[in-house]
Amino acid sequence: MKKYLISAMVIATCMAAAGSIQAQDATGKGYARVNGIKMYYEISGTGEPLLLLHGGLGSMGMFERIMPAINAGRQVIAVDLYGHGRTALTDRPVSYIDMADDLAALLRQLGIKQVDVLGYSMGGIAGLRLAIQHPGLVRRLALVSTVFARDGFYPDILAQQEQMNAGAAALLKQTPIYKSYAAIAPQPEDFPKLLEQMGQMMKRPFDWSAEVARLEMPVMLVYGDGDMIRPAHIVKFYELLGGGKKDAGWNRENMPQNRLAILPNHTHYDMLMAPELPQTVRPFLDGKMQARPELEH
């Protein structure tokens, strides 16, 4: 439990400002009833739609640091995933697959036919499942610090995940994690229940290798060089997407449509504070990474 709490304290530095996303061109916010839950969302800006998916024990406010660079020229749809932020728990377990269905139902209810997706950690896994389960809704997919299988995490991280349960609530009550949660959660008393449900979800084995290999939309993978995800898993993820098979060629004739980026001097915990992150993902999300640019000879 001690190791888990140390990691939790580090994560909390990413969540110190876990409030609503601030934007001058807000076009909507509120709750949508989807799949038996009330999901909170905020829409800001104008342009091509971009769905933001936050990490575990956080909320949409985790993107606050990079929002100015992310939302320029975009209609941003930010959500609080099931049990997080302003979206309360129900009797339903926390599940990546259910989260993906929630997102699909929300988008359809909002009348949004297709989105680009930027997901971080747990939100990245939810975004991956959205692309797998509802591929027609996702145009481009950018995944930050995301795994496709449970064993993608280092063994010590898996051990920490095993320790997450309701009993950790009392130890976390004085940390920014709980204070950020309690400040906006509809039912702050559900915090122990959330920890228990998150712990149960993280213990469940999963491996979506076959489904990842069948994805057809462009995908970008982004990690820190000090991430909690094993480098071998990162490489395998990229290979499943068709990358890393051969040299791209002088004219990029063998260049896959998918991309891989490793941000130096960054960890899993500070990726959403990295100024390099929006600079890395925006060209991809905007479709500006051409497959075969003109080269001078």
Buried (B, 14 or more C-beta within 10 A) or exposed (E): EEEBBEBBBEBBEBBBEBBBBEBEEBEEBEBBEBBEBBBBBBBBBEEBBBBBBBBBBBBBBBBBBBBEEBBEEBBBBBBBBBBBBBBBBEEBBBBBBBBBBBBBBBBBEBEBEEBBBBBBBBBBBBBBBBBBBBEEBBBBBBBBBBBBBBBBBBEEBBEBBEBBBBEBBEBBEEBBBBBBBEEBBEEEEBBBBBBBBBBBBBEEEBEBEEBBEEBEBBBBBBBBEBBBBBEEBBBBBBBBBEBBEEEEEEEBEEBBBBBBBBBEEBBBBBBBBBEBBBEBBBBBBBEEBEEEEEEEE
